[in-house]
Amino acid sequence: MNDSLRRFALGLYALWLLTTVLLILGKYTPFPTVPGVHDAVVFGAVILTLGGAGRLARDGYRRFVA
């Protein structure tokens, strides 16, 4: 189960990277802007930030307790 969850998370991360590239292409090149890309990039950034903050809190708690 852990491997499948990790693969799922890596797949979502790859999709977020793709939407980030599409956003940059749509903003700075003549490539057409795809609807919903900005929202997907913001949503992914929020999820990654919350996940990183949770991991820092968990690691900090473990160091505090140990």
N, C-alpha and C positions, 0 to 999 in steps of 0.2 A: 504494500500500500504506500509506503514511503517513497519508493521509486516512481510510482505513477503520479503521486502528488507533486513530486519534484519536476517531472516531465511536464505536467500541466502548468506549473508555475513558470518554467522556462519557456514554454510555448506562449503564454500570455505576455511574458517579457519581450519575446521576439516580435509579437504583434504590436506591442507598445513602441518598440524601436522603429518598426515599419511605419506606424502612424506618425511618429516624430519626423521621419525622413519625408513622408508625404506632406506634412505641414510646412517643413522648410522649403521643399520644392515648390509648393503652391504659393508661398509667400515671396520667394526671392528669384523665381524663374518663371518663364511663361507657361509652365506646367499648370494645368487647370486645378483649382482648389476642389478637393473632394469634401462633400458635406459631412459633418460630424467628426471630422478629424481633430479639430481643435478640442472639442469636448472629450474625445478619447484620450488625447495627450494629457489634458488636465486631470482627468479621472485616474489615469495610470500614475501620474506624478503624485497624486494624493495617496493612492494605495501604497506606492513604494515608500513615501515618507512615513506613513503610519506604521508600515511593517518595520522600517528601520528604527523608528522610535520605540516600538514594542520590543525589538531585539535588544536595543541599548538598555532599556529598562529591565529586561529579564537578566541580562548579563550583569548589570549593576547590582541588582538584588542578590544574585548568586554570590557576587564578591562581598557584599555587605554581610550576608548571612555566614559565609565561610570563615 
